[in-house]
Amino acid sequence: MAIRITRTTATVLGITGILLFSSKAVLVKLAYQYEIAPIPLMVLRMGFALPFYLVLAFFQRPQDRAALKPKHYVGLVLSGILGYYLASWLDFLGLQYIKASLERLILFSYPIMVLLINRMLFGERLSRNHFYAMGITYLGMVIIFLPELDQLGQGVVLGSVLILGSALSYATYLVGSGRLLPLFGTGAFTSYCMIVSCSCVLIHYGLTDGSNLRSYPREVYGLGFAMSILATVVPTYLISAAIKKLGASTFSLFAGLGPLSTIFLAYIFLGERLTFWQWVGSGIVIAGIGLISRKKKLEKKPVS
């Protein structure tokens, strides 16, 4: 039996999922200190997570099996490839060149991509509330990361392009999942989709990387396990539940909390300190998130 959740509950679940996901960048940077390459690190992350998804998938069945067609299963496979394989791979590659905090700013472009993709492909009408909230939160993020512009070094352009590609891949996944989740159900869609993602990572490793996964310090395995549970398994289900209730466009606007959370985690674990203006920007982001969380009656009306 499907569990019904309110918009408020969905908002809490979505924000919690985003906060957990935001820890991934910091965990990746900590693991890179032990000289591990992106693909082996992804294998540790997905390898630890795969058994959980297989067990959960065993107890899950599509919610509306009669309505499912071959194209829906193709969409599910594409979602698995785009959402947590391609997007993660590009993200891990980009984090080799840029700071965790700057990575979050670039990834924050995906809500705009979600809105534009939905508008262009499906004619989804957006409210003024969407645009106001996006403007406020993005203004806060720009203020937060302006100090980073003076510290750009070699490889930052390449890293930024890779992270931008990751944002586009994840935005496409969000748009597709918003339409597939009602058919498959949160549990089944997330489990099946993540099994596809984990399989892609393992295939990629098998075809391109011959490194020994048993040769790393034990700290690397601890970080990999933390990534798999705290920054992968738990948030994927929370975010899927939020998308199903709120829709991809509304959910994507909560993304401002991810960079904000990363700033604090990077400060604690990586020694990345905040300036006065970064604190100001953080306050603006919080204000924008508060605007997003309010359910407006105009939300379902066309923008005049």
Secondary structure, DSSP 4 states (H G I P E B T S, - for coil): -PPP--HHHHHHHHHHHHHHHHHHHHHHHHHHTT---HHHHHHHHHHHHHHHHHHHHHT---TTGGG--HHHHHHHHHHHHIIIIIHHHHHHHHTTTS-HHHHHHHHTTHHHHHHHHHHHHH-----HHHHHHHHHHHHHHHHHHGGGGGG--TTHHHHHHHHHHHHHHHHHHHHHHHHHHHHH-HHHHHHHHHHHHHHHHHHHHHHH----TTSS-HHHHHHHHHHHIIIIIHHHHHHHHHHHHH-HHHHHGGGGHHHHHHHHHHHHHT-----HHHHHHHHHHHHHHHHHHS--GGGGSPP-
